Amino acid sequence: MLWIALILPDLPLQACTRGADEPGELAIIDHHPRQRVVAATAAALARGVQPGLGVAGALAIAPDLQLKDRDRSAEHSTLIQLATWAGCCTPCVSLDPPDALALEVSRCLRLFGGLGALVDKLRCGAMRLGLDIRLAAAPTPLAARWLARVRPDTFISAAPRWWRCLDHLPVGLLTEGTTVSQATLELLHGIGMRTLGDIARLPRNGLAHRAATSVLQALELARGERPDPRPWHVAPPRFDSRLALPAPVSTTEPLLFASRRLVAELTGWLGAQHAGVDRYELHLEHGDTPESVLHITTGQPGRDEERFVMLLREQLALFKLRAPVEALRLSADTPVIRAGRTPDMFGDVEQARDAASLLLERLRARLGHDAVRGVRPWPEHRPERAWRTAEPGTARTPHPDKQPLRPVWLLVEPRPLASVGSLTLLSGPERIESGWWDGADVRRDYYVARAPRAGRWWIFQRLDPPGGWYVHGYFG
């Protein structure tokens, strides 16, 4: 087996700030056991605000420092969001609270082209979620977690006696993901233990005699000498993810940056299910004011992240906020399972269909949903009434044998012709006599004619007084 551990070293900060591009000077405060800084942004760190500093000291260094209380619930939600996204890389994802995930990836390496490619995908995915991760790989989840904590980017395969690579790790890691207590750790320090290798060289009976059985169990778990079963994270059947903003936002431009985080999570959730969606909703939470909802449709089921963001950008650009936005929530229902595509020697038909669908949805996002419609035939002899608007993609074109030849370009109103002497009649007449029951009756003889320099025209002679010739459409 091969495990990758993902650790979020600044989870208290990232859970609060990943929805903003530049959060400014901000520090996260924990009130237990005393008020102190547990994390700070890069701007605050540059001013000298360090984790462990008291609130008064932090404000003395940076008077304009923003303070936010630590939100452990938001931290856990962020960890779950990362686990949900990671499902697109491996189905074997386990939560390892408070700030880590364990991924079993031995069966996925070939799919992604090796461990290096998979690690790159994990890093890029976490970055799109607005998260900074440290990772390492080892044959056991606990060993991978220890390595990610103190020696990130270490990748150990299941070679003989691989656990010797753990001997130089500090003893302080024994409380990481185990039941080893702080008192036991102090006991080990008291007898001169500094590394895991120092402990491994001690007689096991002596450790057990000193009530350090938990230390032996931790070492056995890390080395793979004791089973370490992990429950797998199960992604929800319906996508619904929320992202709080560091501060209320009154314009739509910053919302796109935050929305990208949620869209990246959505596409990861879809990738884990090999599915796509054709619609999703972005909810804008305004605090005491009722939320605003943007409905985004994609034309056909998919999970293209850039396409989702593009359509969202079009709608946000035209949207008027009625109140400052405090949080975003993205939701999607009924994912559709998508079959894998196989290459076609005559071109990718699906890709062409996707391009047409994308154009349609971009126009609708910019002009409004009802402003872009399709056209379908209607059983009516009068050409100007022989069509109806329809939802694009739903109209069924009748077989050409079922109706006479008609031009693609039909004029809104027939245009009078002063003379038809320069035209060459190619076919006709086709008489259309209809509409007596609704007061808009017509009696016409239609012809297909060739113009000297303008292709083929569809013309008719009006049979009712005052008569005359008209052009009604163009074939090209």
N, C-alpha and C positions, 0 to 999 in steps of 0.2 A: 504494500500500500504506500501511497505518497500523499502527504497532507500539506496544504498551504495554509498558513496562518495569516490572517489580515488583522492588523491592529490599527486603531484610530487613536494616535497619541494625543491629539487635541480635540477629542470628542466633545467636551463641555463647550468649547468655543465654536467648533464647526456646526454643532446642532443649532446654534443661535445665528451664525453669520453666513452660512453657505448660500443664502438667498440674496446676498448683496455682493456687488463687485468690489467696492472699496468701503468696508465698514468703518474706517477711521480708527481713532483711538478708543478702544473699548476693552474692558476687562470683565471676566466672569468671576462672580463672588460666591463663595461657599460660606454658610453661616455655622457649620458644624465642624469641629467643636468651637471654633471662633471665626469671626469674620476675616477672611483672607482671600487673596487673589489665587485662583486655581488655573487660570489661562488668560492670555492677553493677545491682542492682534499684533501684527508686525509693527504697526505705527506706535502702539503703546510700548512694546518691547524696546523700540528705538529710543523712547523717552526715559527708559530705565525702570519701567514697571515690570517686575518679575514675579512669577508664581511663588506663592508663599508670603508675599508682602501683605501687611495689614492694609485695611481700607484707608486709614488716615495717612499712612506713609505713601500709598499710591497717589492719593489726591494732592499731597504735598509736592510730589515730583511732577505730576501732570494735572493741574487744576481743571482742565477741560475734559478730563477722562470720563467717558460714559461707563456706568456700572450697570451690570445686569445680573440678576440672581441666577444661580445655577438651576437648570431645569432637567432633573434626572429623567423625567418622563419623556421629554423631547430627545434626550440622548438615547434612550431605549428605542424610541420610534425611528431615529436615524439609523441605528444598528439594524433594525428590522428592514428598513428601506434598502440598505446595502445588501442584506441577505436576499431580499426579493430580486434585486437586480442580478446578483451573482448566480441566480438560478439559470441564467442563459449560458453560463460557462460549465456548470456541473449540477446535476440534481442532488448531489450530496453536500448540502450546506448546513452547518450546525452553528447555532448561536453560542458564543463563548463569552458571556457577560463578565465585566461591564462594558468592555470596549473592543471585543475581538470576535472574529469568525474563524471557524475551522472548515476547510474545504478538502474533501477527498477527491483527488483528481487523476488517479492512476488510469482510469478507463477513458479519460478525456484527452490525454496528451496527443494521441495520434490525430484526433479530430482537428485540433488547433495547430498542429505542426510542431509539437514539442513543448517542453516546459517553458523555454524562453518566450515563445509566442504567446502562450497562455498568460504568463506573468505580465507581458506588455498589455494584453487585453484587459486584465484586471486593473492595472494602473490607469489606463486610459478611461475605463468605465468609471472608476472611482473619481477621477478628475472631473468627468462630465457631471457627476452627481454633486460636485463641490466638496469632495472629501480628499484629505491627504492621508495616505495609508503607508504603513510599513509592512513588509511581508517577508516570509522565509518559508522554506520547505524542508520537511524531514519525514521519516517513515512513521512517526507518531504525532498526533495532534498536540500533545503537551510539549514535546521537543520543538516542534515548529513554532509554537507560541513563545517559548523561552528565547529561541533564536531571533524571532521577529522583534522581541522587546529590546534586546541588547546588541544583537548583531544582524540587523536587517540585511536583506539581499544575500543571505546565506542559503544555499540549496544543497541538501545532503540526500543522496540516494541510499537505497537499502543495500549497502555493501557490507561485507563481513566486518563485525565489530565497529559499525558506524557510530555507535554511541560514545566512542572515545572522543568524538568531536564536542561532546557536552562537558568534558572534564574541566575545561578552562572557564566555564561560565560561573558567575558569582553565586554565592550561597543565597543571596537575597532573593533570587528567583524562585526559591522553594515555596514561597507564599503565593506565587502567581498561578492561579488556576488549580490550586490544591487545597487540602484541609490543614496544611501545616500552619501552626499558629505563630504569632509574633514572639511569644514566650519561648517556643522551641527554637526559633531562629536566633534569639539572644543566647540561648544555651549553646548552640553550635559556635557562635562567635566567641563565647567564653572559653571554649576548649581549643580555640585556634583554627577553626574551620573557615576557610576563605573561598574555596571553590568546590564545585560538585565533585571534582576528582579527589579532593581531600576527604570528603565524606565517603566516597566509594571505597577508599582504602581502609576505612575503619571496620572492625569486626561487627557484623550485623547483630550479634548477641549483645554487644556493648551498647549499640544504639537502642535496641529494644529495652534494655535495662534502664536506660535514661529516659524512658517514656517518649522516644522519638520514632515510634512505629510509623507515624504519618510520613516521616521523611523517607523511610524505606519504601513505602507504598508509592510516594511521588516519584522516586527514582525508577521504580519498576514500571510505572506508567510511561515515563519519558523514554525508557529503553525498549518498551514493547514487551516486557516480561509479564505484564498484567493486562488483562482485557480493559479497554477503555471505550465502551459503546457510547455512541453519541446519537441523540434524537435529531432527525432531519427537520429543517425548517420547511413548512408547507406553505406555499404561496396562496393567498386568498383567491377564491374563484372570481371575485369582482375587484377591479382595480380602483382604489380610492386612497389617495395619498395627499398629505397636507404639508405645507411649508410655511412657517411663520417668518415674517420679514423682521430684520433688526429694528426698523423704524417705519412708521406709516409712510406710504408712497402716494404722491398726489398726481403723478404723471404716468403714462403707460410705458415709456421707454424702459425704465428699470424693471418693469414687470416681465419683459421678455427674457431678461437675463435669469431671473428667478424661475420662470416657467420652463426654461431649458433643463433645469435640474429635474423637474417632475417628468418632463417628456422623456428624458434619458432613462428614468426609472420605469416608465410605462413600456418603453421598447424592450428593456431587459425582461420585464414581466412577460411580455408577449413572446420574446425569444425563448424563454424557458418552456413555454407551452406550444412552441412551433405554430403560433397563431397570429392573427392580425385583427384589427378593428377598422371599421369604416366611419366611426364617429366617436368623439369624446367631448368632455365638457370641462371648461376651466371656470372655477368658482372664485370670485373675488370677494373676500370677506372684509366688510367695512366697520367692524365693531358693532355699535348699537344700530347701525343702519342695515336694512335687509341686503343680502349679498347680491352681487351681479353675476350673471352666468353667460359665458360665451359658448355657443354650440358650434363645434368644428366638425365638418364632414370631409372625408377623404375620397369619396367617389367609389372606392372599392376597398376591401379589407387589405391592410398592409401594416408594416411596422418600421417604415423608413423614418428614422429620427429627424433627418434634415427636412423631409417633406412635411412632417408634423409641425416642425418649428416654422417653416415657411408659411404654412397656412395660418398658423397662430399669429405670426407677425402681421400678415395682411389684415386680420380682424382687429388686433390691438391698435394698429395705426389709425383706424377709423373710429375706435371706441372712445366715448366720452365718459370719464369717471364722474360719478355723482357724489363721491366721498373718498377720502384717503383709504388706501388698501392696507390692511394689517397682516393679511395672510392669504395664501393661494391654496386651492385644493383642486386636484385633477382627478377626474373619475371617468371610467370606461366600463361598459357592460358587454356581455355576450361576445367574447372573442371567437373568431372563426378560424378553425384549423386550416392551415395552408399546406398544400402538398408541395413537395420540392420540385424545382424546375429542372428540366434536362435541356442541354444545348440543342439548338435547331440549326441545321446547315443552311436553311433558307432565311435565317434572321429570327430574332427573338420577338415573337408576336406579342407576348405578355408585356415586354418592355415598351413596345409601341403603344399598347393599350394603356399602360401606366402613364406614359407621357401625355396622352390625350386626356386622361382623367385628371392629371395634375393641372393641366391648363384650365379645365373646366372649374375645378375647385378654387384655383387662384382667382379666376374671374368672379366667381360667386362670393369669395371672401372680400373682394375689393368693391364689387358693385351691389352686393346683396343677393341672397339666395334666390329670390323670385325674379330677379332681373335677367337671369340667364336660363333660357328654356330650350328644349328641343322641339322638333316639328314632326308630326306624324300624319299620314294620309287620312282623309275622311271620305266616306262614300257619298260624293256629291259631284255632279257633272260640271257645274260652273267652276272654272279653274280657281277663281279668287276665293272660293269657299271650300275648296277640296283639301283643306288641311286644318289641323288643330295643334295648339302647343301641347307639349308633353314633358314629362321628366326625362332629361337626357339619358339615353341608353335604354329606354324602355319601349321606344317606338319600333314597330315591326314593319319593315319595308315590303310591300307586296311584290310578288314575282313579276318581272317585266312582261311576261306573256299575258298578264291579266288586265293590262291597261295600255292605251296608245302611248306613243312617244310624247314626253313632256319635257320642257326646258327646266334646267336647274334654277336659272335666274328668271323669276316672274316679277314683272313690274307691279308696283303698288296700284297704279291706275294705267289702263291701256293708253298708249300715246298715239294720237292721230298721225296718219301718213298723208302727205300731200299727193304722192304718186307712188305707184308700185311698178312703174315702167322699168326701173333699173334692177328690179329683183327677179331672180329666177326661181319659179315655183318647183319644188322638189317632190312634194307629196301633198295630197289633199284633193278635194275638200273633206274635212271631218266636221259634220254638223253637230252643234250643241244647241239644243233647244230645251230650256228648263226654267223652273222658278216661277211658273204662273201662279202657284198657290200662295206665295209670300209677297207678291207685289214687286219682286225684283227679277222678273222674267227676262231671259235673253234669247236671241235667235242669231246664231253666228255660224259662218263657215270658216274653219281654221285651216291654214296651210303652213307647211314648212318651206321657207324660202331662203335662198342664198343671196346675201348682199355682196356688192362688189369688193368691199374691203373690211367687212365686219362680221364674217362668219355666217352662221345660220340663225335666222330669226323665226319666231313663231308669230304669224300674223293672222288676222281674221278680217272678214268682210261682214259688216253689220247688215242684217237682212231687213230689219225694221227701219222705217223712215227716221232720220234723214239718210241712213246708209253710211257709206264711207269705209275706208280701210284703216286698220289700227295694228300696231305692233304690241304684243302682250308679253313677250319674253325673249330671252336669248339662250341659244344652246352653247355658244362659245365661239 
